């Protein structure tokens, strides 16, 4: 069944970053050589699409991922601060084992305790709230507001312009939480595991009208068919 879309949001995850160099953690990593190749192939994949807006997370790995796409589509860089990924503890220059053990410890926690996140980092509960608020404001600026109902129904204001297409270049966590918010799903403190989103992959969500407003439909999640097998990373 084909839905009649009146808006499309394309969510791109950044390409592979260099989290570790010489056995030490990097807090604001650039892309690896493989990540740069992924970004070029991503740009090839999306260069033929007509985007009204391309918005980018402020972090280095997303800005480097977006560079080939912005060049191919002749868009300028528009940074959206709310797209920033969850803020990890300051690990820069410490042995890679420190970060790996911290993640293992968090995954061993009872589910409800995972809302507190990593010690010294942003709480997952705060991150979800930050993304939900940012996503709501992003949609409101474009005339899409959540209706006063338990169902995930959105009302369309007079400033809504139909058939616009927006691309968000962000992160696995950011994109997962934003998808949950738009689809009306209950958030969890393990969105990175619930939605497995590959590097330089493309997810698509579309808005379509219903009797008393509009609602979102997931069209594609983590599409990385533009990458050969050897360049698919997660």
FIRO-119247 format. One record per residue (C-alpha): residue number from 1; residue in one letter; x, y, z. Coordinates in steps of 0.2 Angstrom, whole numbers, plus 5000, padded with zeros to 4 digits. Example, Ala and Ser with C-alpha at 12.3 -4.5 7.8 and 13.67 -1.06 7.14 Angstrom:
BEGIN
site num->1; residuo->a; c1->5062; c2->4978; c3->5039
site num->2; residuo->s; c1->5068; c2->4995; c3->5036
END
This chain:
BEGIN
site num->1; residuo->x; c1->5000; c2->5000; c3->5000
site num->2; residuo->x; c1->5007; c2->5017; c3->4995
site num->3; residuo->x; c1->5004; c2->5032; c3->5007
site num->4; residuo->x; c1->5001; c2->5049; c3->5000
site num->5; residuo->x; c1->5015; c2->5059; c3->5008
site num->6; residuo->x; c1->5014; c2->5077; c3->5011
site num->7; residuo->x; c1->5031; c2->5079; c3->5019
site num->8; residuo->x; c1->5047; c2->5069; c3->5020
site num->9; residuo->x; c1->5061; c2->5069; c3->5033
site num->10; residuo->x; c1->5077; c2->5060; c3->5028
site num->11; residuo->x; c1->5088; c2->5056; c3->5043
site num->12; residuo->x; c1->5106; c2->5052; c3->5039
site num->13; residuo->x; c1->5118; c2->5045; c3->5052
site num->14; residuo->x; c1->5136; c2->5051; c3->5051
site num->15; residuo->x; c1->5150; c2->5040; c3->5043
site num->16; residuo->x; c1->5162; c2->5030; c3->5053
site num->17; residuo->x; c1->5172; c2->5041; c3->5066
site num->18; residuo->x; c1->5189; c2->5038; c3->5073
site num->19; residuo->x; c1->5185; c2->5035; c3->5091
site num->20; residuo->x; c1->5202; c2->5027; c3->5095
site num->21; residuo->x; c1->5219; c2->5032; c3->5089
site num->22; residuo->x; c1->5235; c2->5023; c3->5095
site num->23; residuo->x; c1->5225; c2->5015; c3->5109
site num->24; residuo->x; c1->5218; c2->5031; c3->5116
site num->25; residuo->x; c1->5200; c2->5038; c3->5116
site num->26; residuo->x; c1->5196; c2->5053; c3->5105
site num->27; residuo->x; c1->5181; c2->5064; c3->5112
site num->28; residuo->x; c1->5177; c2->5074; c3->5096
site num->29; residuo->x; c1->5183; c2->5062; c3->5082
site num->30; residuo->x; c1->5185; c2->5065; c3->5064
site num->31; residuo->x; c1->5180; c2->5052; c3->5051
site num->32; residuo->x; c1->5191; c2->5038; c3->5047
site num->33; residuo->x; c1->5197; c2->5035; c3->5029
site num->34; residuo->x; c1->5183; c2->5022; c3->5027
site num->35; residuo->x; c1->5171; c2->5035; c3->5034
site num->36; residuo->x; c1->5176; c2->5048; c3->5021
site num->37; residuo->x; c1->5173; c2->5035; c3->5008
site num->38; residuo->x; c1->5156; c2->5031; c3->5015
site num->39; residuo->x; c1->5152; c2->5050; c3->5015
site num->40; residuo->x; c1->5156; c2->5051; c3->4997
site num->41; residuo->x; c1->5145; c2->5036; c3->4992
site num->42; residuo->x; c1->5131; c2->5044; c3->5003
site num->43; residuo->x; c1->5133; c2->5060; c3->4993
site num->44; residuo->x; c1->5132; c2->5050; c3->4977
site num->45; residuo->x; c1->5116; c2->5042; c3->4983
site num->46; residuo->x; c1->5107; c2->5057; c3->4988
site num->47; residuo->x; c1->5114; c2->5070; c3->4976
site num->48; residuo->x; c1->5099; c2->5067; c3->4964
site num->49; residuo->x; c1->5086; c2->5071; c3->4977
site num->50; residuo->x; c1->5079; c2->5088; c3->4979
site num->51; residuo->x; c1->5080; c2->5094; c3->4997
site num->52; residuo->x; c1->5072; c2->5110; c3->5003
site num->53; residuo->x; c1->5084; c2->5110; c3->5019
site num->54; residuo->x; c1->5099; c2->5100; c3->5025
site num->55; residuo->x; c1->5102; c2->5102; c3->5043
site num->56; residuo->x; c1->5118; c2->5096; c3->5052
site num->57; residuo->x; c1->5123; c2->5092; c3->5070
site num->58; residuo->x; c1->5137; c2->5103; c3->5076
site num->59; residuo->x; c1->5149; c2->5088; c3->5080
site num->60; residuo->x; c1->5164; c2->5086; c3->5068
site num->61; residuo->x; c1->5159; c2->5069; c3->5062
site num->62; residuo->x; c1->5142; c2->5075; c3->5056
site num->63; residuo->x; c1->5149; c2->5090; c3->5048
site num->64; residuo->x; c1->5163; c2->5080; c3->5039
site num->65; residuo->x; c1->5149; c2->5068; c3->5033
site num->66; residuo->x; c1->5138; c2->5082; c3->5026
site num->67; residuo->x; c1->5152; c2->5090; c3->5017
site num->68; residuo->x; c1->5151; c2->5080; c3->5001
site num->69; residuo->x; c1->5132; c2->5080; c3->5001
site num->70; residuo->x; c1->5131; c2->5099; c3->5003
site num->71; residuo->x; c1->5144; c2->5101; c3->4989
site num->72; residuo->x; c1->5134; c2->5090; c3->4978
site num->73; residuo->x; c1->5117; c2->5098; c3->4981
site num->74; residuo->x; c1->5124; c2->5116; c3->4982
site num->75; residuo->x; c1->5117; c2->5118; c3->5000
site num->76; residuo->x; c1->5126; c2->5129; c3->5013
site num->77; residuo->x; c1->5130; c2->5122; c3->5030
site num->78; residuo->x; c1->5116; c2->5125; c3->5042
site num->79; residuo->x; c1->5120; c2->5118; c3->5060
site num->80; residuo->x; c1->5106; c2->5113; c3->5071
site num->81; residuo->x; c1->5112; c2->5112; c3->5089
site num->82; residuo->x; c1->5098; c2->5101; c3->5095
site num->83; residuo->x; c1->5104; c2->5087; c3->5084
site num->84; residuo->x; c1->5120; c2->5084; c3->5095
site num->85; residuo->x; c1->5122; c2->5066; c3->5101
site num->86; residuo->x; c1->5121; c2->5061; c3->5119
site num->87; residuo->x; c1->5136; c2->5069; c3->5128
site num->88; residuo->x; c1->5148; c2->5056; c3->5134
site num->89; residuo->x; c1->5160; c2->5058; c3->5149
site num->90; residuo->x; c1->5177; c2->5066; c3->5145
site num->91; residuo->x; c1->5188; c2->5052; c3->5140
site num->92; residuo->x; c1->5199; c2->5060; c3->5128
site num->93; residuo->x; c1->5217; c2->5054; c3->5129
site num->94; residuo->x; c1->5213; c2->5039; c3->5141
site num->95; residuo->x; c1->5215; c2->5021; c3->5136
site num->96; residuo->x; c1->5202; c2->5014; c3->5126
site num->97; residuo->x; c1->5198; c2->5001; c3->5139
site num->98; residuo->x; c1->5191; c2->5014; c3->5150
site num->99; residuo->x; c1->5177; c2->5018; c3->5138
site num->100; residuo->x; c1->5174; c2->5000; c3->5134
site num->101; residuo->x; c1->5172; c2->4995; c3->5152
site num->102; residuo->x; c1->5160; c2->5010; c3->5156
site num->103; residuo->x; c1->5148; c2->5004; c3->5142
site num->104; residuo->x; c1->5149; c2->4986; c3->5148
site num->105; residuo->x; c1->5145; c2->4991; c3->5165
site num->106; residuo->x; c1->5130; c2->5002; c3->5159
site num->107; residuo->x; c1->5123; c2->4987; c3->5149
site num->108; residuo->x; c1->5123; c2->4976; c3->5164
site num->109; residuo->x; c1->5112; c2->4988; c3->5174
site num->110; residuo->x; c1->5094; c2->4984; c3->5177
site num->111; residuo->x; c1->5083; c2->4992; c3->5163
site num->112; residuo->x; c1->5076; c2->5006; c3->5174
site num->113; residuo->x; c1->5093; c2->5011; c3->5180
site num->114; residuo->x; c1->5100; c2->5014; c3->5163
site num->115; residuo->x; c1->5091; c2->5031; c3->5162
site num->116; residuo->x; c1->5105; c2->5038; c3->5172
site num->117; residuo->x; c1->5117; c2->5035; c3->5158
site num->118; residuo->x; c1->5136; c2->5034; c3->5160
site num->119; residuo->x; c1->5144; c2->5041; c3->5175
site num->120; residuo->x; c1->5150; c2->5058; c3->5171
site num->121; residuo->x; c1->5140; c2->5060; c3->5155
site num->122; residuo->x; c1->5123; c2->5066; c3->5150
site num->123; residuo->x; c1->5109; c2->5056; c3->5158
site num->124; residuo->x; c1->5099; c2->5046; c3->5145
site num->125; residuo->x; c1->5083; c2->5054; c3->5152
site num->126; residuo->x; c1->5090; c2->5071; c3->5149
site num->127; residuo->x; c1->5095; c2->5067; c3->5132
site num->128; residuo->x; c1->5078; c2->5060; c3->5127
site num->129; residuo->x; c1->5070; c2->5076; c3->5134
site num->130; residuo->x; c1->5082; c2->5087; c3->5125
site num->131; residuo->x; c1->5079; c2->5078; c3->5108
site num->132; residuo->x; c1->5060; c2->5078; c3->5110
site num->133; residuo->x; c1->5060; c2->5097; c3->5114
site num->134; residuo->x; c1->5072; c2->5101; c3->5099
site num->135; residuo->x; c1->5062; c2->5090; c3->5088
site num->136; residuo->x; c1->5045; c2->5098; c3->5093
site num->137; residuo->x; c1->5052; c2->5115; c3->5090
site num->138; residuo->x; c1->5059; c2->5110; c3->5073
site num->139; residuo->x; c1->5042; c2->5103; c3->5068
site num->140; residuo->x; c1->5033; c2->5118; c3->5075
site num->141; residuo->x; c1->5043; c2->5130; c3->5065
site num->142; residuo->x; c1->5037; c2->5121; c3->5050
site num->143; residuo->x; c1->5019; c2->5121; c3->5055
site num->144; residuo->x; c1->5018; c2->5104; c3->5062
site num->145; residuo->x; c1->5011; c2->5103; c3->5080
site num->146; residuo->x; c1->5007; c2->5088; c3->5091
site num->147; residuo->x; c1->4988; c2->5087; c3->5094
site num->148; residuo->x; c1->4981; c2->5086; c3->5112
site num->149; residuo->x; c1->4977; c2->5067; c3->5111
site num->150; residuo->x; c1->4985; c2->5051; c3->5117
site num->151; residuo->x; c1->4987; c2->5046; c3->5099
site num->152; residuo->x; c1->5002; c2->5052; c3->5088
site num->153; residuo->x; c1->4992; c2->5065; c3->5078
site num->154; residuo->x; c1->4999; c2->5081; c3->5072
site num->155; residuo->x; c1->4990; c2->5097; c3->5067
site num->156; residuo->x; c1->4995; c2->5107; c3->5052
site num->157; residuo->x; c1->4996; c2->5126; c3->5055
site num->158; residuo->x; c1->4994; c2->5140; c3->5042
site num->159; residuo->x; c1->5013; c2->5140; c3->5040
site num->160; residuo->x; c1->5014; c2->5122; c3->5034
site num->161; residuo->x; c1->5021; c2->5120; c3->5017
site num->162; residuo->x; c1->5016; c2->5103; c3->5009
site num->163; residuo->x; c1->5028; c2->5092; c3->5000
site num->164; residuo->x; c1->5044; c2->5099; c3->5007
site num->165; residuo->x; c1->5059; c2->5087; c3->5010
site num->166; residuo->x; c1->5071; c2->5090; c3->5024
site num->167; residuo->x; c1->5087; c2->5080; c3->5027
site num->168; residuo->x; c1->5094; c2->5079; c3->5045
site num->169; residuo->x; c1->5113; c2->5073; c3->5046
site num->170; residuo->x; c1->5115; c2->5067; c3->5064
site num->171; residuo->x; c1->5118; c2->5052; c3->5075
site num->172; residuo->x; c1->5111; c2->5035; c3->5079
site num->173; residuo->x; c1->5105; c2->5041; c3->5096
site num->174; residuo->x; c1->5098; c2->5057; c3->5090
site num->175; residuo->x; c1->5089; c2->5050; c3->5075
site num->176; residuo->x; c1->5082; c2->5035; c3->5085
site num->177; residuo->x; c1->5075; c2->5047; c3->5098
site num->178; residuo->x; c1->5068; c2->5059; c3->5085
site num->179; residuo->x; c1->5060; c2->5044; c3->5076
site num->180; residuo->x; c1->5052; c2->5038; c3->5092
site num->181; residuo->x; c1->5045; c2->5056; c3->5095
site num->182; residuo->x; c1->5037; c2->5058; c3->5078
site num->183; residuo->x; c1->5030; c2->5040; c3->5078
site num->184; residuo->x; c1->5023; c2->5042; c3->5095
site num->185; residuo->x; c1->5033; c2->5027; c3->5102
site num->186; residuo->x; c1->5037; c2->5026; c3->5121
site num->187; residuo->x; c1->5056; c2->5030; c3->5123
site num->188; residuo->x; c1->5068; c2->5018; c3->5131
site num->189; residuo->x; c1->5086; c2->5020; c3->5138
site num->190; residuo->x; c1->5093; c2->5009; c3->5124
site num->191; residuo->x; c1->5087; c2->5017; c3->5108
site num->192; residuo->x; c1->5104; c2->5013; c3->5100
site num->193; residuo->x; c1->5100; c2->4995; c3->5102
site num->194; residuo->x; c1->5082; c2->4996; c3->5098
site num->195; residuo->x; c1->5085; c2->5005; c3->5081
site num->196; residuo->x; c1->5101; c2->4998; c3->5074
site num->197; residuo->x; c1->5107; c2->5012; c3->5062
site num->198; residuo->x; c1->5123; c2->5010; c3->5052
site num->199; residuo->x; c1->5136; c2->5023; c3->5047
site num->200; residuo->x; c1->5131; c2->5034; c3->5032
site num->201; residuo->x; c1->5114; c2->5025; c3->5031
site num->202; residuo->x; c1->5098; c2->5033; c3->5026
site num->203; residuo->x; c1->5081; c2->5032; c3->5036
site num->204; residuo->x; c1->5065; c2->5040; c3->5029
site num->205; residuo->x; c1->5049; c2->5046; c3->5038
site num->206; residuo->x; c1->5034; c2->5053; c3->5029
site num->207; residuo->x; c1->5020; c2->5063; c3->5035
site num->208; residuo->x; c1->5002; c2->5059; c3->5028
site num->209; residuo->x; c1->4985; c2->5066; c3->5032
site num->210; residuo->x; c1->4972; c2->5057; c3->5042
site num->211; residuo->x; c1->4954; c2->5063; c3->5046
site num->212; residuo->x; c1->4959; c2->5075; c3->5060
site num->213; residuo->x; c1->4976; c2->5080; c3->5056
site num->214; residuo->x; c1->4992; c2->5070; c3->5051
site num->215; residuo->x; c1->5003; c2->5057; c3->5057
site num->216; residuo->x; c1->5021; c2->5050; c3->5053
site num->217; residuo->x; c1->5025; c2->5033; c3->5044
site num->218; residuo->x; c1->5042; c2->5024; c3->5044
site num->219; residuo->x; c1->5047; c2->5021; c3->5026
site num->220; residuo->x; c1->5065; c2->5016; c3->5028
site num->221; residuo->x; c1->5077; c2->5012; c3->5042
site num->222; residuo->x; c1->5096; c2->5012; c3->5040
site num->223; residuo->x; c1->5096; c2->5009; c3->5022
site num->224; residuo->x; c1->5115; c2->5007; c3->5017
site num->225; residuo->x; c1->5113; c2->4998; c3->5000
site num->226; residuo->x; c1->5123; c2->5012; c3->4992
site num->227; residuo->x; c1->5138; c2->5005; c3->5002
site num->228; residuo->x; c1->5148; c2->4989; c3->4996
site num->229; residuo->x; c1->5149; c2->4975; c3->5010
site num->230; residuo->x; c1->5166; c2->4980; c3->5015
site num->231; residuo->x; c1->5161; c2->4998; c3->5019
site num->232; residuo->x; c1->5146; c2->4994; c3->5030
site num->233; residuo->x; c1->5150; c2->4998; c3->5048
site num->234; residuo->x; c1->5139; c2->5001; c3->5063
END
